[in-house]
Amino acid sequence: MSVLILGATSPIARQLGVRYAQLGQPVFCAARDAQEAAAIAADLRVRFQVQSGSAAFDARDLDSHPGLIAQVEDALGPLDVVVVAFGDMGDEDAAPDDPGQVRRVIEVNFSGAASLCEAAAARMTERGAGHIIGISSVAGDRGRQSNYLYGSAKGAFTLFLQGLRNRLHPLGVHVLTVKLGFVDTRMTFGMQTAIPIASPEAASAAIVAAQQKGTDVLYYPRFWEGIMGVIKAIPEGAFKRLKL
């Protein structure tokens, strides 16, 4: 049974590839950068003596997604785990109402992610087994002025995963929603915050453990569940006056 990591070049995705390869599972690495994805797959193959494969994919090309899933299964066998690990926070220098940015952020973080999950689910439900891991964000728990475009797309993805889990549970397919806080990645590089930033290694270990236990929702680092609980409880009248 194989593992597909979508967005395989991110630090967390790389570590997830390592962890699944250590478990002896074939790993397929898909990313926008075909050359880097191929290099990651080759590294896993050499270091851990597992089958691996790679391909480029476009999250916004929805029509290509069923073909990508078929390509992975043709190369490495039936999918056991699909990890949706890609994302786009948008350009901080772009105007908030830039239609190109609005479209890209929503299409990558929601439309593309949901499309790939459905393509994977179609295969998994035929067998009555499999795991879909959707990496979302605590930013989707409440809209904040600092990142409401990204947050709204991730919030939509979180809600989609909840519905997908409800649909697939009776069919034997597990859906894990991962709500990440601050993790040391390109998205948080240079960020100044008093809140601890977790390592990709620790995050990947928590994600694999949650998948193996059949967890429904994982906040990571785990203290973010409490933080977001407080933020969600603030009345809207007061919340709209905060600079968050």
Secondary structure by P-SEA (a helix, b strand, c coil): cbbbbcccccaaaaaaaaaaaaabbbbbbbcccaaaaaaaaaaaaaacccccbbbbbbcccccaaaaaaaaaaaccccccbbbbcccccccccccccaaaaaaaaaaaacaaaaaaaaaaaaaaaaaccbbbbbbccccccccccccaaaaaaaaaaaaaaaaaaaacccccbbbbbbbccccccccccccccccccccaaaaaaaaaaaaaacccccccccaaaaaaaaaaaccaaaaaaccc
